[in-house]
Amino acid sequence: MHPDEARPRLAALGFRPEDVETLAEHFLDAERRGSLGHGLSRIEWLETLELDPDAQPRQLLDEPGYQRWDGGGAIGYLALAAVVAAQLAEPPPQARLVVCQRTFPTGALGYWVRQLAAGGLVAALTATSPRRLAAPGGSEPLTGTNPLAIAIPSSDGAPVVADVSMGAVTHGAVLAGLAKPEELVPFGGAHAHKAFALAVGLQLLVDALVPEEGHGAVLLVARPEADPVPAFRALAAGVRLPGDTLRNPSA
């Protein structure tokens, strides 16, 4: 798909203009970063699903240090967009835990925490998905790929953003034809039990905090107390850090 097709095809699915822009920016950012499994191929995938383009996420609870959101039938991209916008509009005095139920698909989690870091906030985000990872040596999928994304803002303007799926490949890579379904196993080879353990922990963390059936997301957002990234970059002496993704020259 050509990038110029993104917005017209999303609009054809019935999304409101502002939602078309939110979705297009997510997919095009993934293409620019070379994360093709989260890029324009996802629009083709959305075209195969039954969607409610009029549905909107809503905040259910807002307490000091805690919020609960419901996707409300909207796709997860739009739910997380609303959650992130709310944190940037009203940052926590210190820290806040945000739980979002009925939130799928959530896309590249690094995209969302990068926005929070750009707003000066430390963020850690995980989300569940359909069960796709089996235990090493097992046969039945038990967990989602359950990515974990962490972003740390920096006074030098370039946050560190780590975004790791617990799968050796992502489901998006399979959808995009970049990987085979049988390659969707916990990463790590002989040490895949470690990735599986993380996938289980993240699965149950979200499941324990999300009361409704369906997939969810859990976000921790906080104001930083220090500025460690510039000194760490100096220590790394030119090593490419997480989030310093090489751009895809063909995008």
C-alpha positions as CSV (number, residue, x, y, z in Angstrom):
1,M,0.0,0.0,0.0
2,H,1.3,3.5,-0.9
3,P,1.4,5.9,2.1
4,D,-1.0,8.2,0.2
5,E,-3.7,5.5,0.4
6,A,-3.7,5.3,4.2
7,R,-6.1,8.1,5.0
8,P,-8.6,7.5,2.2
9,R,-8.8,3.8,3.1
10,L,-9.3,4.5,6.8
11,A,-12.0,7.0,5.9
12,A,-13.7,4.4,3.8
13,L,-14.0,2.3,6.9
14,G,-16.2,5.0,8.4
15,F,-13.8,6.5,10.9
16,R,-14.2,10.2,11.9
17,P,-11.6,12.6,10.3
18,E,-9.8,13.0,13.6
19,D,-9.7,9.2,14.1
20,V,-8.4,8.8,10.6
21,E,-5.6,11.1,11.4
22,T,-4.8,9.3,14.7
23,L,-4.6,5.9,13.0
24,A,-2.8,7.1,9.9
25,E,-0.1,8.8,12.0
26,H,0.4,5.6,14.0
27,F,0.8,3.4,10.9
28,L,3.0,5.9,9.0
29,D,5.3,6.4,12.0
30,A,5.7,2.6,12.1
31,E,6.6,2.6,8.4
32,R,9.2,5.4,8.9
33,R,10.8,3.4,11.7
34,G,11.0,0.2,9.7
35,S,8.4,-1.6,11.9
36,L,6.4,-2.8,8.9
37,G,4.4,-5.3,10.9
38,H,2.8,-2.3,12.7
39,G,2.6,-0.2,9.5
40,L,0.3,0.1,6.5
41,S,-0.3,-3.7,6.4
42,R,-2.5,-3.1,9.5
43,I,-5.0,-1.1,7.5
44,E,-5.5,-4.1,5.2
45,W,-6.0,-6.2,8.3
46,L,-8.5,-3.7,9.7
47,E,-10.4,-4.0,6.5
48,T,-11.1,-7.7,7.3
49,L,-12.5,-7.0,10.7
50,E,-16.0,-6.0,11.9
51,L,-15.5,-2.5,13.3
52,D,-17.6,0.1,15.0
53,P,-16.0,3.3,13.7
54,D,-18.4,5.4,15.8
55,A,-17.4,3.9,19.1
56,Q,-15.4,6.0,21.5
57,P,-13.4,5.1,24.6
58,R,-14.5,6.6,27.9
59,Q,-13.0,7.2,31.3
60,L,-14.8,5.2,34.0
61,L,-12.8,6.3,37.1
62,D,-10.4,9.1,38.0
63,E,-8.9,8.9,41.5
64,P,-5.6,10.3,42.8
65,G,-2.9,8.0,41.4
66,Y,-5.4,5.8,39.5
67,Q,-7.6,5.9,36.4
68,R,-9.7,3.2,34.7
69,W,-10.8,3.4,31.1
70,D,-13.0,1.3,28.8
71,G,-12.4,1.0,25.1
72,G,-16.2,1.2,24.7
73,G,-16.1,-0.8,21.5
74,A,-13.5,1.4,19.8
75,I,-10.3,-0.2,18.5
76,G,-7.4,-0.2,20.9
77,Y,-5.4,2.4,18.9
78,L,-8.0,5.0,19.6
79,A,-8.4,3.9,23.3
80,L,-4.7,4.4,23.9
81,A,-4.7,7.6,22.0
82,A,-7.4,9.0,24.3
83,V,-5.5,7.7,27.4
84,V,-2.2,9.2,26.3
85,A,-3.9,12.6,25.5
86,A,-5.5,12.6,28.9
87,Q,-2.2,12.1,30.7
88,L,-0.5,14.8,28.8
89,A,-3.4,17.2,29.4
90,E,-3.4,16.5,33.1
91,P,-0.1,14.9,34.3
92,P,-0.1,13.2,37.7
93,P,1.3,15.2,40.6
94,Q,3.8,12.3,41.0
95,A,2.6,9.0,39.5
96,R,-0.5,7.4,38.1
97,L,-1.6,3.8,37.3
98,V,-4.0,3.6,34.3
99,V,-5.9,0.5,33.5
100,C,-7.7,0.2,30.2
101,Q,-10.2,-2.6,29.6
102,R,-11.5,-3.9,26.3
103,T,-8.5,-2.4,24.4
104,F,-7.3,-4.3,21.3
105,P,-5.4,-3.9,19.0
106,T,-3.0,-1.4,20.6
107,G,-0.4,-1.2,17.9
108,A,3.3,-0.4,18.5
109,L,3.4,0.4,22.2
110,G,6.6,2.4,21.8
111,Y,4.6,4.9,19.8
112,W,2.4,5.7,22.8
113,V,5.1,5.9,25.4
114,R,7.3,8.1,23.1
115,Q,4.5,10.7,23.1
116,L,4.4,10.6,26.9
117,A,8.2,11.0,27.1
118,A,8.0,13.9,24.7
119,G,5.7,15.5,27.2
120,G,8.3,15.0,30.0
121,L,6.8,11.9,31.6
122,V,8.3,8.5,32.4
123,A,6.1,5.7,31.1
124,A,5.8,1.9,31.1
125,L,3.1,0.2,29.1
126,T,2.0,-3.3,28.5
127,A,-1.0,-4.8,26.7
128,T,-2.4,-8.3,26.1
129,S,-3.6,-9.9,22.9
130,P,-5.1,-13.2,21.7
131,R,-3.1,-16.2,23.0
132,R,-0.3,-16.8,20.5
133,L,2.7,-18.0,22.6
134,A,3.0,-21.6,23.8
135,A,5.5,-22.6,26.5
136,P,8.8,-23.8,25.1
137,G,8.2,-27.4,24.2
138,G,4.5,-27.0,24.6
139,S,1.8,-27.0,22.0
140,E,-1.2,-24.9,23.1
141,P,-0.8,-21.1,23.1
142,L,-1.2,-19.7,26.6
143,T,-0.3,-16.0,26.4
144,G,-0.3,-13.1,24.0
145,T,2.9,-11.7,22.7
146,N,2.4,-9.1,25.5
147,P,4.9,-6.4,24.6
148,L,6.4,-4.1,27.2
149,A,7.4,-0.5,26.3
150,I,9.3,1.9,28.5
151,A,10.2,5.5,27.7
152,I,12.5,7.8,29.7
153,P,12.5,11.5,28.7
154,S,15.7,13.5,28.4
155,S,16.8,17.1,28.6
156,D,18.8,16.4,25.3
157,G,15.4,16.0,23.5
158,A,15.8,12.4,22.6
159,P,14.1,9.9,24.9
160,V,15.1,6.3,25.3
161,V,12.3,4.1,24.2
162,A,12.5,0.3,24.7
163,D,9.6,-1.7,23.1
164,V,9.9,-5.4,23.2
165,S,7.5,-8.2,22.3
166,M,7.9,-11.5,24.1
167,G,7.7,-13.3,20.7
168,A,10.6,-14.1,18.5
169,V,8.6,-12.3,15.8
170,T,5.4,-10.3,16.2
171,H,2.0,-11.2,15.0
172,G,2.1,-8.1,12.8
173,A,5.2,-9.5,11.0
174,V,3.1,-12.6,10.3
175,L,0.2,-10.6,9.0
176,A,2.5,-8.6,6.8
177,G,4.0,-11.8,5.4
178,L,7.4,-11.0,6.9
179,A,7.4,-14.1,9.1
180,K,5.8,-17.6,9.2
181,P,3.2,-18.5,11.9
182,E,5.4,-21.2,13.2
183,E,8.1,-18.6,14.0
184,L,5.7,-17.0,16.6
185,V,7.4,-18.5,19.7
186,P,8.9,-16.9,22.8
187,F,12.2,-15.2,21.9
188,G,15.5,-16.4,23.2
189,G,16.2,-19.8,21.6
190,A,17.6,-22.0,24.4
191,H,16.6,-19.4,26.9
192,A,13.1,-18.9,25.6
193,H,11.7,-19.9,29.0
194,K,12.7,-16.4,30.2
195,A,10.6,-14.7,27.6
196,F,7.8,-17.0,28.3
197,A,8.0,-16.2,32.0
198,L,7.8,-12.5,31.2
199,A,4.8,-13.1,28.9
200,V,3.0,-15.0,31.7
201,G,3.8,-12.3,34.2
202,L,2.5,-9.6,32.0
203,Q,-0.5,-11.6,31.0
204,L,-1.6,-12.1,34.6
205,L,-0.7,-8.6,35.6
206,V,-3.1,-7.2,33.1
207,D,-5.7,-9.9,33.7
208,A,-5.6,-9.2,37.4
209,L,-6.3,-5.5,36.9
210,V,-8.8,-5.6,34.1
211,P,-12.2,-6.8,35.3
212,E,-13.9,-7.2,31.9
213,E,-13.5,-9.9,29.4
214,G,-11.3,-9.1,26.5
215,H,-7.8,-7.7,26.2
216,G,-6.5,-4.8,28.1
217,A,-3.6,-2.4,28.7
218,V,-1.8,-1.2,31.9
219,L,0.1,2.1,31.9
220,L,2.3,3.5,34.6
221,V,3.1,7.2,34.1
222,A,5.2,9.4,36.4
223,R,7.1,12.7,36.6
224,P,10.8,12.1,36.6
225,E,12.9,12.9,39.6
226,A,16.2,12.9,37.7
227,D,17.6,13.2,34.1
228,P,19.7,10.1,33.6
229,V,19.6,9.8,29.8
230,P,22.3,12.3,28.7
231,A,24.9,10.8,31.0
232,F,23.9,7.3,29.9
233,R,24.3,8.4,26.2
234,A,27.8,9.7,27.0
235,L,28.6,6.4,28.7
236,A,27.3,4.5,25.7
237,A,29.8,6.4,23.5
238,G,27.9,6.2,20.2
239,V,26.1,2.9,20.8
240,R,22.6,3.0,19.3
241,L,20.2,3.0,22.3
242,P,16.6,1.6,22.2
243,G,14.4,3.9,20.4
244,D,17.1,5.3,18.2
245,T,15.6,3.3,15.3
246,L,17.1,3.5,11.9
247,R,14.5,4.9,9.5
248,N,13.2,2.8,6.6
249,P,14.6,4.4,3.5
250,S,11.7,3.1,1.4
251,A,8.9,4.6,3.5
